[in-house]
Amino acid sequence: MKKKKKSKYDGGYSLGQKLRMGLVLCVLLTAAALVSFQFLTAERVRETEEFTTGIDVAKYQGTIDWAKAADYGVDFAMVRVGYRGMGDGVITADSNARYNMQEAQKYGIKLGVYFFSTAVSEEEAREEADWVADYISQYAITYPVAYDCEGYADPDSRQYGMNLVDRTDAALAFLQAIEKRGYEGMFYASKNELENSWETARIQRDYKIWVAQYSGGVDPALDRSSYEGEHQMWQYTAEGSIPGISQNVDLNIAYFGYDGIRQPKNKEVPEEAFPDVEALMDFTEISEQVTAKEETNLRSHPSQGEESVVLYTLKNGEVATRTAVSDSGWSRVEFNGGIYYAVSNFLTTDLSYTPTPTEPQIQDDTEFDTEFTEVNDRVTAKELVNLRNIPSVTREDSVVVAQLTHGEVVTRTGINEDVGWSRVIFEGKTLYCVTQYLEIVE
């Protein structure tokens, strides 16, 4: 096995050297934020000693606008492609992996990937590596394939009780197997884990090290990692903010780059991938028939955001199959061969349900006569909620004035628990929103 070239950031440098390197890095980061690099794929790609800036993503970042990420200057993305379950040991693909690889590649962001392992043997680790190699074979993987193993100290983990020698043997088995498939291996762990929970010296002899160490700041030029061991990539924050990503994202510095993009191992073009609209929600699978209490919108996404399109209005008496529910108040339903999302409170399993004229309906408060109980608390959106001029979503004169996102805090001045509306003050205006989309800020 050919030993990798040692990075100039392998540790042991003086403070003056580190400060000079930090200043260089600051300049490079600024330039990277202004320029999006585009490369053609090539048979032979040379590793360089340039600094490159990147992110690592999984389904937890939701649907990413990769064009905006590229315009911002992201050089590379480490995409989670899958994981082995901590309890059941089943290998599962990340639900947004193919979409993330497809879109990052489309906009010229160089790709690496990582796999979350719970292998309890070298055989299982090799199985994971082969699964990863097959899964990524149709994509242009230029950066390394990283082995990520965490949570082994949890009594519920199938790895609980494994010693550091056996865990290291499994990690090396994965990295050796992925190398045989034509990819460069890299090992990911936190600073503390590298120092105490692995035979790191054995791993770093032949493979790059990716350290996670959050030193309190978000500017790596000013606040360097305190990990003194050899490492070629540094994950310096888990609370990064990047255009095109609505959630926090891990930010990374690599002390290496590439002068091109490697070609896929498999020349067959992959099928088009689409984002997982449920990525940011936990749905529980069920199977039951439902109808609308009166009528409810069936949407393309489980949200009321701009991306969510009303595709059909389900009326009382029309029967759909509910296949999943989320704790955020949404149901996934199948109707006439399509898959849609509806607010759970507007559905019922009582197929003979008949609304009475005197029964208040959340979606059909046809008169602006809703009585509110006075309250005074601070609330924010669970995810995203429309703020309307009147407490109704069906009246023609009901207009969405603004949207409240999670983290934005407003004062709620009234609530009607019968019809499910809240009255809030937003930027000096009195507006209305559906109560179930709010959460109280303590």
C-alpha positions as a Markdown table, in Angstrom:
| # | Residue | x | y | z |
|---|---|---|---|---|
| 1 | Met | 0.0 | 0.0 | 0.0 |
| 2 | Lys | 1.4 | 3.3 | -1.0 |
| 3 | Lys | 1.9 | 5.7 | 1.9 |
| 4 | Lys | 0.2 | 9.1 | 1.5 |
| 5 | Lys | 2.1 | 12.3 | 1.4 |
| 6 | Lys | 2.3 | 14.0 | 4.8 |
| 7 | Ser | 0.4 | 17.2 | 5.0 |
| 8 | Lys | 2.3 | 20.4 | 6.1 |
| 9 | Tyr | -0.5 | 20.7 | 8.7 |
| 10 | Asp | 0.4 | 17.5 | 10.5 |
| 11 | Gly | 1.1 | 19.4 | 13.8 |
| 12 | Gly | 4.2 | 20.5 | 15.6 |
| 13 | Tyr | 4.4 | 24.0 | 14.1 |
| 14 | Ser | 5.3 | 27.2 | 16.0 |
| 15 | Leu | 2.8 | 29.8 | 16.9 |
| 16 | Gly | 4.3 | 32.2 | 14.4 |
| 17 | Gln | 4.0 | 29.6 | 11.6 |
| 18 | Lys | 0.4 | 28.9 | 12.6 |
| 19 | Leu | -0.4 | 32.6 | 12.5 |
| 20 | Arg | 1.1 | 33.1 | 9.1 |
| 21 | Met | -0.8 | 30.0 | 7.9 |
| 22 | Gly | -3.9 | 31.4 | 9.4 |
| 23 | Leu | -3.5 | 34.7 | 7.5 |
| 24 | Val | -3.0 | 32.9 | 4.2 |
| 25 | Leu | -6.1 | 30.8 | 5.0 |
| 26 | Cys | -8.2 | 33.9 | 5.7 |
| 27 | Val | -7.3 | 35.3 | 2.2 |
| 28 | Leu | -8.1 | 32.0 | 0.6 |
| 29 | Leu | -11.5 | 31.7 | 2.3 |
| 30 | Thr | -12.4 | 35.2 | 1.1 |
| 31 | Ala | -11.5 | 34.3 | -2.4 |
| 32 | Ala | -13.4 | 31.1 | -2.2 |
| 33 | Ala | -16.5 | 32.9 | -1.1 |
| 34 | Leu | -16.4 | 35.0 | -4.3 |
| 35 | Val | -15.5 | 32.4 | -6.9 |
| 36 | Ser | -17.2 | 29.1 | -7.9 |
| 37 | Phe | -14.8 | 26.7 | -9.5 |
| 38 | Gln | -15.9 | 24.5 | -12.5 |
| 39 | Phe | -13.8 | 21.6 | -13.7 |
| 40 | Leu | -14.2 | 18.9 | -16.3 |
| 41 | Thr | -13.8 | 15.3 | -15.2 |
| 42 | Ala | -10.4 | 13.8 | -16.0 |
| 43 | Glu | -8.8 | 10.3 | -16.0 |
| 44 | Arg | -5.9 | 11.6 | -14.0 |
| 45 | Val | -6.4 | 14.1 | -11.2 |
| 46 | Arg | -3.5 | 15.4 | -9.2 |
| 47 | Glu | -3.7 | 16.2 | -5.5 |
| 48 | Thr | -2.5 | 19.7 | -4.6 |
| 49 | Glu | -1.4 | 21.4 | -1.4 |
| 50 | Glu | -4.0 | 24.2 | -1.7 |
| 51 | Phe | -6.4 | 24.9 | 1.1 |
| 52 | Thr | -10.0 | 24.0 | 0.2 |
| 53 | Thr | -13.2 | 24.8 | 2.1 |
| 54 | Gly | -16.1 | 22.4 | 2.3 |
| 55 | Ile | -19.2 | 21.1 | 4.0 |
| 56 | Asp | -20.5 | 17.7 | 5.1 |
| 57 | Val | -24.2 | 17.0 | 4.7 |
| 58 | Ala | -26.8 | 14.4 | 5.2 |
| 59 | Lys | -30.6 | 14.3 | 5.0 |
| 60 | Tyr | -30.7 | 16.5 | 8.2 |
| 61 | Gln | -29.8 | 19.5 | 6.0 |
| 62 | Gly | -33.0 | 19.0 | 4.1 |
| 63 | Thr | -33.3 | 20.0 | 0.4 |
| 64 | Ile | -30.2 | 22.0 | -0.4 |
| 65 | Asp | -30.0 | 24.6 | -3.1 |
| 66 | Trp | -26.7 | 23.5 | -4.5 |
| 67 | Ala | -26.5 | 26.4 | -7.0 |
| 68 | Lys | -26.4 | 28.9 | -4.1 |
| 69 | Ala | -23.8 | 26.8 | -2.2 |
| 70 | Ala | -21.6 | 26.8 | -5.3 |
| 71 | Asp | -22.0 | 30.5 | -5.9 |
| 72 | Tyr | -21.0 | 31.1 | -2.3 |
| 73 | Gly | -17.7 | 29.3 | -2.9 |
| 74 | Val | -18.0 | 25.8 | -1.5 |
| 75 | Asp | -15.1 | 23.8 | -2.9 |
| 76 | Phe | -16.1 | 20.3 | -1.8 |
| 77 | Ala | -18.9 | 18.4 | -0.1 |
| 78 | Met | -18.6 | 15.3 | 2.0 |
| 79 | Val | -22.0 | 13.6 | 1.5 |
| 80 | Arg | -23.3 | 10.9 | 3.9 |
| 81 | Val | -24.3 | 8.0 | 1.7 |
| 82 | Gly | -25.5 | 5.7 | 4.3 |
| 83 | Tyr | -25.3 | 4.1 | 7.7 |
| 84 | Arg | -25.5 | 0.8 | 9.5 |
| 85 | Gly | -28.1 | 0.8 | 12.2 |
| 86 | Met | -26.8 | 1.0 | 15.8 |
| 87 | Gly | -29.2 | -1.7 | 17.0 |
| 88 | Asp | -30.4 | -3.8 | 14.0 |
| 89 | Gly | -27.2 | -3.6 | 12.0 |
| 90 | Val | -29.1 | -3.0 | 8.7 |
| 91 | Ile | -27.3 | -0.9 | 6.1 |
| 92 | Thr | -29.5 | 1.9 | 4.9 |
| 93 | Ala | -28.9 | 4.6 | 2.3 |
| 94 | Asp | -29.2 | 8.3 | 3.4 |
| 95 | Ser | -32.5 | 9.4 | 1.8 |
| 96 | Asn | -31.0 | 12.5 | 0.2 |
| 97 | Ala | -27.6 | 11.0 | -0.8 |
| 98 | Arg | -28.2 | 10.5 | -4.5 |
| 99 | Tyr | -29.8 | 13.9 | -4.8 |
| 100 | Asn | -27.0 | 15.6 | -3.0 |
| 101 | Met | -24.3 | 13.9 | -5.0 |
| 102 | Gln | -26.2 | 14.6 | -8.3 |
| 103 | Glu | -26.7 | 18.3 | -7.5 |
| 104 | Ala | -23.3 | 19.0 | -6.0 |
| 105 | Gln | -21.7 | 17.4 | -9.1 |
| 106 | Lys | -24.0 | 19.4 | -11.4 |
| 107 | Tyr | -22.8 | 22.7 | -10.0 |
| 108 | Gly | -19.1 | 21.9 | -10.0 |
| 109 | Ile | -18.7 | 21.2 | -6.3 |
| 110 | Lys | -16.2 | 18.3 | -5.8 |
| 111 | Leu | -17.5 | 15.3 | -4.0 |
| 112 | Gly | -16.3 | 13.1 | -1.2 |
| 113 | Val | -18.5 | 10.8 | 0.9 |
| 114 | Tyr | -18.7 | 9.3 | 4.3 |
| 115 | Phe | -20.4 | 6.2 | 5.8 |
| 116 | Phe | -21.6 | 5.8 | 9.4 |
| 117 | Ser | -20.4 | 2.4 | 10.5 |
| 118 | Thr | -21.4 | 0.1 | 13.4 |
| 119 | Ala | -19.4 | -2.8 | 12.1 |
| 120 | Val | -18.6 | -5.4 | 14.8 |
| 121 | Ser | -16.1 | -7.3 | 12.7 |
| 122 | Glu | -13.7 | -6.9 | 9.9 |
| 123 | Glu | -16.1 | -8.8 | 7.7 |
| 124 | Glu | -18.9 | -6.4 | 8.3 |
| 125 | Ala | -16.6 | -3.4 | 7.7 |
| 126 | Arg | -15.6 | -4.9 | 4.3 |
| 127 | Glu | -19.3 | -5.4 | 3.5 |
| 128 | Glu | -19.9 | -1.7 | 4.3 |
| 129 | Ala | -17.0 | -0.7 | 2.0 |
| 130 | Asp | -18.3 | -2.7 | -0.9 |
| 131 | Trp | -21.8 | -1.4 | -0.4 |
| 132 | Val | -20.5 | 2.2 | -0.5 |
| 133 | Ala | -18.3 | 1.6 | -3.5 |
| 134 | Asp | -21.3 | 0.2 | -5.4 |
| 135 | Tyr | -23.5 | 3.0 | -4.3 |
| 136 | Ile | -21.2 | 5.8 | -5.4 |
| 137 | Ser | -19.8 | 4.2 | -8.6 |
| 138 | Gln | -21.9 | 6.4 | -11.0 |
| 139 | Tyr | -20.8 | 9.7 | -9.4 |
| 140 | Ala | -17.6 | 11.7 | -9.7 |
| 141 | Ile | -16.0 | 11.1 | -6.3 |
| 142 | Thr | -12.8 | 13.2 | -6.1 |
| 143 | Tyr | -12.3 | 13.7 | -2.4 |
| 144 | Pro | -11.8 | 10.7 | 0.0 |
| 145 | Val | -14.3 | 8.1 | 1.2 |
| 146 | Ala | -14.5 | 8.5 | 5.0 |
| 147 | Tyr | -15.2 | 6.0 | 7.7 |
| 148 | Asp | -17.2 | 7.4 | 10.5 |
| 149 | Cys | -17.8 | 5.4 | 13.7 |
| 150 | Glu | -19.5 | 6.9 | 16.7 |
| 151 | Gly | -21.7 | 6.0 | 19.6 |
| 152 | Tyr | -19.9 | 2.8 | 20.5 |
| 153 | Ala | -20.0 | 3.7 | 24.2 |
| 154 | Asp | -23.8 | 3.7 | 24.2 |
| 155 | Pro | -25.1 | 0.5 | 25.9 |
| 156 | Asp | -27.7 | 0.3 | 23.1 |
| 157 | Ser | -25.1 | 0.2 | 20.4 |
| 158 | Arg | -24.3 | -3.2 | 18.9 |
| 159 | Gln | -20.6 | -2.1 | 19.2 |
| 160 | Tyr | -20.9 | -1.7 | 23.0 |
| 161 | Gly | -18.0 | -3.5 | 24.6 |
| 162 | Met | -15.7 | -3.6 | 21.6 |
| 163 | Asn | -12.2 | -2.5 | 22.6 |
| 164 | Leu | -10.1 | 0.0 | 20.6 |
| 165 | Val | -8.0 | -2.7 | 18.9 |
| 166 | Asp | -11.0 | -4.5 | 17.5 |
| 167 | Arg | -12.6 | -1.2 | 16.4 |
| 168 | Thr | -9.4 | -0.1 | 14.8 |
| 169 | Asp | -9.1 | -3.4 | 13.0 |
| 170 | Ala | -12.6 | -2.9 | 11.6 |
| 171 | Ala | -11.8 | 0.6 | 10.5 |
| 172 | Leu | -8.7 | -0.5 | 8.7 |
| 173 | Ala | -10.6 | -3.3 | 7.0 |
| 174 | Phe | -13.1 | -0.8 | 5.6 |
| 175 | Leu | -10.4 | 1.6 | 4.5 |
| 176 | Gln | -8.3 | -1.2 | 2.8 |
| 177 | Ala | -11.4 | -2.5 | 1.1 |
| 178 | Ile | -12.4 | 0.9 | -0.2 |
| 179 | Glu | -8.9 | 1.5 | -1.5 |
| 180 | Lys | -9.1 | -1.8 | -3.4 |
| 181 | Arg | -12.2 | -0.4 | -5.1 |
| 182 | Gly | -10.2 | 2.6 | -6.4 |
| 183 | Tyr | -11.1 | 5.2 | -3.8 |
| 184 | Glu | -8.9 | 7.0 | -1.3 |
| 185 | Gly | -9.9 | 6.3 | 2.3 |
| 186 | Met | -10.1 | 8.7 | 5.2 |
| 187 | Phe | -10.8 | 8.3 | 8.9 |
| 188 | Tyr | -13.2 | 10.6 | 10.8 |
| 189 | Ala | -13.3 | 11.1 | 14.6 |
| 190 | Ser | -13.4 | 13.8 | 17.2 |
| 191 | Lys | -10.3 | 15.1 | 18.8 |
| 192 | Asn | -11.0 | 13.3 | 22.1 |
| 193 | Glu | -11.8 | 10.0 | 20.3 |
| 194 | Leu | -8.6 | 10.2 | 18.2 |
| 195 | Glu | -6.6 | 10.7 | 21.4 |
| 196 | Asn | -8.3 | 8.0 | 23.5 |
| 197 | Ser | -10.5 | 5.6 | 21.7 |
| 198 | Trp | -8.6 | 4.4 | 18.6 |
| 199 | Glu | -5.2 | 3.2 | 17.7 |
| 200 | Thr | -4.8 | 6.3 | 15.7 |
| 201 | Ala | -1.1 | 5.8 | 14.9 |
| 202 | Arg | -2.0 | 2.6 | 13.0 |
| 203 | Ile | -4.6 | 4.4 | 10.9 |
| 204 | Gln | -2.6 | 7.6 | 10.1 |
| 205 | Arg | 0.3 | 5.6 | 8.7 |
| 206 | Asp | -1.7 | 5.0 | 5.5 |
| 207 | Tyr | -4.8 | 7.1 | 5.6 |
| 208 | Lys | -5.8 | 10.7 | 5.9 |
| 209 | Ile | -7.3 | 11.9 | 9.2 |
| 210 | Trp | -10.4 | 14.1 | 9.4 |
| 211 | Val | -10.7 | 15.6 | 12.9 |
| 212 | Ala | -13.8 | 17.2 | 14.4 |
| 213 | Gln | -12.8 | 19.8 | 17.0 |
| 214 | Tyr | -14.9 | 22.8 | 17.7 |
| 215 | Ser | -12.7 | 25.3 | 19.4 |
| 216 | Gly | -15.3 | 27.9 | 20.1 |
| 217 | Gly | -15.1 | 30.0 | 17.0 |
| 218 | Val | -16.3 | 29.8 | 13.4 |
| 219 | Asp | -13.3 | 31.5 | 11.7 |
| 220 | Pro | -10.6 | 28.8 | 11.3 |
| 221 | Ala | -8.1 | 31.5 | 10.4 |
| 222 | Leu | -8.4 | 33.0 | 13.9 |
| 223 | Asp | -9.2 | 30.0 | 16.0 |
| 224 | Arg | -7.3 | 26.9 | 15.0 |
| 225 | Ser | -7.9 | 23.3 | 16.1 |
| 226 | Ser | -6.1 | 22.3 | 19.3 |
| 227 | Tyr | -5.6 | 18.7 | 18.1 |
| 228 | Glu | -1.9 | 18.2 | 17.8 |
| 229 | Gly | -2.0 | 14.9 | 16.0 |
| 230 | Glu | -1.6 | 14.5 | 12.2 |
| 231 | His | -4.7 | 15.5 | 10.3 |
| 232 | Gln | -5.5 | 16.6 | 6.8 |
| 233 | Met | -9.1 | 17.8 | 7.3 |
| 234 | Trp | -10.6 | 19.8 | 10.1 |
| 235 | Gln | -14.4 | 20.0 | 10.9 |
| 236 | Tyr | -14.3 | 23.2 | 12.9 |
| 237 | Thr | -18.0 | 23.9 | 13.6 |
| 238 | Ala | -21.4 | 22.2 | 13.5 |
| 239 | Glu | -23.2 | 25.5 | 13.4 |
| 240 | Gly | -22.2 | 26.8 | 10.1 |
| 241 | Ser | -24.5 | 28.9 | 7.8 |
| 242 | Ile | -24.3 | 28.6 | 4.1 |
| 243 | Pro | -26.6 | 30.1 | 1.4 |
| 244 | Gly | -28.9 | 27.4 | 0.1 |
| 245 | Ile | -29.0 | 25.4 | 3.3 |
| 246 | Ser | -31.8 | 26.2 | 5.8 |
| 247 | Gln | -30.3 | 24.1 | 8.6 |
| 248 | Asn | -27.0 | 24.4 | 10.4 |
| 249 | Val | -24.2 | 22.6 | 8.6 |
| 250 | Asp | -20.8 | 21.3 | 9.4 |
| 251 | Leu | -17.9 | 23.4 | 7.9 |
| 252 | Asn | -14.5 | 22.0 | 7.1 |
| 253 | Ile | -11.0 | 23.0 | 6.0 |
| 254 | Ala | -9.0 | 20.5 | 3.9 |
| 255 | Tyr | -5.3 | 21.0 | 3.7 |
| 256 | Phe | -5.3 | 19.6 | 0.2 |
| 257 | Gly | -7.2 | 19.9 | -3.0 |
| 258 | Tyr | -7.3 | 18.5 | -6.6 |
| 259 | Asp | -6.6 | 20.0 | -10.0 |
| 260 | Gly | -9.6 | 18.3 | -11.5 |
| 261 | Ile | -12.6 | 16.1 | -10.9 |
| 262 | Arg | -12.3 | 12.3 | -11.1 |
| 263 | Gln | -14.5 | 10.4 | -13.5 |
| 264 | Pro | -17.1 | 7.9 | -12.1 |
| 265 | Lys | -16.0 | 4.3 | -11.9 |
| 266 | Asn | -19.2 | 3.3 | -13.6 |
| 267 | Lys | -19.8 | 5.2 | -16.9 |
| 268 | Glu | -23.5 | 4.4 | -16.8 |
| 269 | Val | -25.5 | 7.6 | -16.1 |
| 270 | Pro | -27.5 | 7.3 | -12.9 |
| 271 | Glu | -31.3 | 7.8 | -12.9 |
| 272 | Glu | -32.3 | 11.3 | -11.9 |
| 273 | Ala | -32.7 | 11.6 | -8.1 |
| 274 | Phe | -35.2 | 13.8 | -6.3 |
| 275 | Pro | -35.0 | 15.3 | -2.8 |
| 276 | Asp | -36.6 | 13.6 | 0.1 |
| 277 | Val | -39.4 | 16.0 | 1.2 |
| 278 | Glu | -39.7 | 14.2 | 4.5 |
| 279 | Ala | -36.0 | 14.5 | 5.4 |
| 280 | Leu | -36.5 | 17.0 | 8.2 |
| 281 | Met | -39.4 | 15.1 | 9.7 |
| 282 | Asp | -39.8 | 11.8 | 11.5 |
| 283 | Phe | -42.7 | 9.9 | 10.1 |
| 284 | Thr | -44.2 | 6.8 | 11.7 |
| 285 | Glu | -45.4 | 4.3 | 9.1 |
| 286 | Ile | -49.1 | 3.2 | 9.4 |
| 287 | Ser | -51.8 | 2.0 | 7.1 |
| 288 | Glu | -55.4 | 3.2 | 7.6 |
| 289 | Gln | -58.2 | 4.8 | 5.6 |
| 290 | Val | -59.1 | 8.4 | 6.3 |
| 291 | Thr | -61.4 | 11.1 | 5.0 |
| 292 | Ala | -61.5 | 14.9 | 5.4 |
| 293 | Lys | -63.5 | 16.2 | 8.3 |
| 294 | Glu | -64.8 | 18.7 | 5.8 |
| 295 | Glu | -62.1 | 19.4 | 3.3 |
| 296 | Thr | -58.4 | 19.7 | 3.4 |
| 297 | Asn | -55.6 | 20.5 | 0.9 |
| 298 | Leu | -53.4 | 17.7 | -0.3 |
| 299 | Arg | -49.9 | 19.1 | -0.8 |
| 300 | Ser | -46.7 | 18.2 | -2.6 |
| 301 | His | -44.6 | 18.8 | 0.6 |
| 302 | Pro | -45.4 | 18.5 | 4.3 |
| 303 | Ser | -45.3 | 22.2 | 4.9 |
| 304 | Gln | -47.0 | 25.5 | 4.0 |
| 305 | Gly | -43.8 | 27.0 | 2.5 |
| 306 | Glu | -43.4 | 28.3 | -1.0 |
| 307 | Glu | -42.2 | 24.9 | -2.2 |
| 308 | Ser | -45.4 | 23.2 | -1.1 |
| 309 | Val | -48.0 | 23.1 | -3.9 |
| 310 | Val | -51.7 | 22.3 | -3.3 |
| 311 | Leu | -52.4 | 19.5 | -5.8 |
| 312 | Tyr | -55.9 | 18.5 | -4.7 |
| 313 | Thr | -58.5 | 19.3 | -2.1 |
| 314 | Leu | -59.8 | 16.2 | -0.4 |
| 315 | Lys | -63.5 | 16.5 | 0.6 |
| 316 | Asn | -65.5 | 14.8 | 3.3 |
| 317 | Gly | -66.5 | 11.4 | 2.0 |
| 318 | Glu | -63.5 | 10.9 | -0.3 |
| 319 | Val | -61.4 | 8.1 | 1.1 |
| 320 | Ala | -57.6 | 8.2 | 1.1 |
| 321 | Thr | -55.0 | 5.8 | 2.6 |
| 322 | Arg | -52.9 | 7.3 | 5.3 |
| 323 | Thr | -49.4 | 5.7 | 5.2 |
| 324 | Ala | -47.5 | 7.7 | 7.8 |
| 325 | Val | -47.9 | 10.4 | 10.4 |
| 326 | Ser | -45.3 | 12.8 | 11.8 |
| 327 | Asp | -45.1 | 14.4 | 15.3 |
| 328 | Ser | -45.1 | 17.8 | 13.6 |
| 329 | Gly | -48.8 | 17.4 | 12.6 |
| 330 | Trp | -48.6 | 16.1 | 9.0 |
| 331 | Ser | -49.9 | 12.9 | 7.4 |
| 332 | Arg | -48.7 | 11.2 | 4.3 |
| 333 | Val | -51.6 | 9.9 | 2.2 |
| 334 | Glu | -52.2 | 8.1 | -1.0 |
| 335 | Phe | -55.1 | 9.1 | -3.2 |
| 336 | Asn | -55.9 | 8.1 | -6.8 |
| 337 | Gly | -52.4 | 6.8 | -7.2 |
| 338 | Gly | -50.6 | 9.9 | -5.9 |
| 339 | Ile | -48.7 | 10.6 | -2.7 |
| 340 | Tyr | -49.6 | 13.7 | -0.9 |
| 341 | Tyr | -49.4 | 15.5 | 2.5 |
| 342 | Ala | -52.2 | 16.8 | 4.6 |
| 343 | Val | -52.6 | 18.4 | 8.1 |
| 344 | Ser | -53.4 | 15.5 | 10.4 |
| 345 | Asn | -56.0 | 17.5 | 12.4 |
| 346 | Phe | -58.1 | 17.9 | 9.2 |
| 347 | Leu | -58.4 | 14.1 | 8.7 |
| 348 | Thr | -60.4 | 11.4 | 10.5 |
| 349 | Thr | -60.5 | 7.6 | 10.4 |
| 350 | Asp | -64.3 | 7.8 | 10.9 |
| 351 | Leu | -65.3 | 7.4 | 7.2 |
| 352 | Ser | -69.0 | 8.1 | 8.2 |
| 353 | Tyr | -68.0 | 11.4 | 9.8 |
| 354 | Thr | -70.4 | 14.2 | 8.9 |
| 355 | Pro | -69.7 | 17.8 | 10.0 |
| 356 | Thr | -72.6 | 19.7 | 11.4 |
| 357 | Pro | -73.2 | 23.4 | 10.7 |
| 358 | Thr | -72.6 | 24.3 | 14.3 |
| 359 | Glu | -69.3 | 22.5 | 14.6 |
| 360 | Pro | -66.3 | 24.8 | 14.1 |
| 361 | Gln | -63.9 | 23.9 | 11.3 |
| 362 | Ile | -60.3 | 25.0 | 11.4 |
| 363 | Gln | -60.1 | 25.4 | 7.6 |
| 364 | Asp | -63.5 | 27.0 | 7.1 |
| 365 | Asp | -63.9 | 29.8 | 9.5 |
| 366 | Thr | -66.0 | 31.7 | 7.0 |
| 367 | Glu | -66.7 | 34.7 | 9.1 |
| 368 | Phe | -64.1 | 36.9 | 10.8 |
| 369 | Asp | -65.8 | 36.4 | 14.2 |
| 370 | Thr | -63.4 | 34.1 | 15.9 |
| 371 | Glu | -63.3 | 34.8 | 19.6 |
| 372 | Phe | -59.8 | 34.7 | 21.2 |
| 373 | Thr | -58.8 | 34.1 | 24.7 |
| 374 | Glu | -56.3 | 36.7 | 25.7 |
| 375 | Val | -52.8 | 35.3 | 26.4 |
| 376 | Asn | -49.3 | 36.8 | 26.5 |
| 377 | Asp | -46.5 | 34.4 | 25.6 |
| 378 | Arg | -43.6 | 34.1 | 23.3 |
| 379 | Val | -43.8 | 31.6 | 20.4 |
| 380 | Thr | -41.9 | 30.5 | 17.3 |
| 381 | Ala | -42.7 | 28.3 | 14.4 |
| 382 | Lys | -42.0 | 24.6 | 14.8 |
| 383 | Glu | -40.6 | 24.8 | 11.2 |
| 384 | Leu | -42.4 | 27.4 | 9.1 |
| 385 | Val | -45.9 | 28.9 | 9.4 |
| 386 | Asn | -47.9 | 31.4 | 7.3 |
| 387 | Leu | -49.0 | 34.6 | 9.0 |
| 388 | Arg | -52.4 | 35.7 | 7.6 |
| 389 | Asn | -54.4 | 38.9 | 7.7 |
| 390 | Ile | -57.5 | 37.0 | 9.0 |
| 391 | Pro | -57.9 | 33.6 | 10.8 |
| 392 | Ser | -58.9 | 31.6 | 7.7 |
| 393 | Val | -57.2 | 29.7 | 4.9 |
| 394 | Thr | -60.3 | 29.3 | 2.6 |
| 395 | Arg | -61.7 | 32.8 | 2.4 |
| 396 | Glu | -60.7 | 34.6 | -0.8 |
| 397 | Asp | -59.7 | 37.7 | 1.2 |
| 398 | Ser | -57.3 | 35.7 | 3.4 |
| 399 | Val | -53.8 | 36.8 | 2.4 |
| 400 | Val | -50.4 | 35.4 | 3.6 |
| 401 | Val | -48.7 | 38.6 | 4.8 |
| 402 | Ala | -45.5 | 37.0 | 6.1 |
| 403 | Gln | -44.0 | 33.7 | 7.2 |
| 404 | Leu | -42.5 | 32.9 | 10.6 |
| 405 | Thr | -39.6 | 30.6 | 10.6 |
| 406 | His | -38.2 | 28.5 | 13.5 |
| 407 | Gly | -36.1 | 30.7 | 15.7 |
| 408 | Glu | -38.0 | 33.9 | 15.0 |
| 409 | Val | -39.9 | 34.8 | 18.2 |
| 410 | Val | -43.2 | 36.7 | 18.3 |
| 411 | Thr | -45.6 | 37.6 | 21.0 |
| 412 | Arg | -48.9 | 35.7 | 21.0 |
| 413 | Thr | -51.8 | 37.8 | 22.3 |
| 414 | Gly | -54.7 | 35.5 | 21.7 |
| 415 | Ile | -55.7 | 31.8 | 21.1 |
| 416 | Asn | -58.8 | 30.0 | 20.1 |
| 417 | Glu | -58.5 | 26.3 | 21.0 |
| 418 | Asp | -61.8 | 25.4 | 19.3 |
| 419 | Val | -60.8 | 26.4 | 15.8 |
| 420 | Gly | -57.0 | 26.2 | 16.3 |
| 421 | Trp | -55.9 | 29.7 | 15.5 |
| 422 | Ser | -53.5 | 32.0 | 17.3 |
| 423 | Arg | -53.2 | 35.8 | 17.1 |
| 424 | Val | -49.7 | 37.2 | 17.1 |
| 425 | Ile | -47.8 | 40.5 | 16.8 |
| 426 | Phe | -45.3 | 40.4 | 13.9 |
| 427 | Glu | -43.3 | 43.5 | 13.1 |
| 428 | Gly | -46.0 | 45.7 | 14.7 |
| 429 | Lys | -48.9 | 44.0 | 12.8 |
| 430 | Thr | -51.6 | 41.8 | 14.2 |
| 431 | Leu | -51.7 | 38.6 | 12.2 |
| 432 | Tyr | -53.1 | 35.1 | 12.5 |
| 433 | Cys | -51.7 | 31.6 | 12.2 |
| 434 | Val | -52.6 | 27.9 | 12.8 |
| 435 | Thr | -51.7 | 27.1 | 16.5 |
| 436 | Gln | -50.4 | 23.6 | 15.9 |
| 437 | Tyr | -47.5 | 25.0 | 13.8 |
| 438 | Leu | -46.3 | 27.0 | 16.8 |
| 439 | Glu | -44.2 | 26.2 | 19.9 |
| 440 | Ile | -43.8 | 28.2 | 23.1 |
| 441 | Val | -40.4 | 29.7 | 23.7 |
| 442 | Glu | -39.5 | 29.3 | 27.4 |
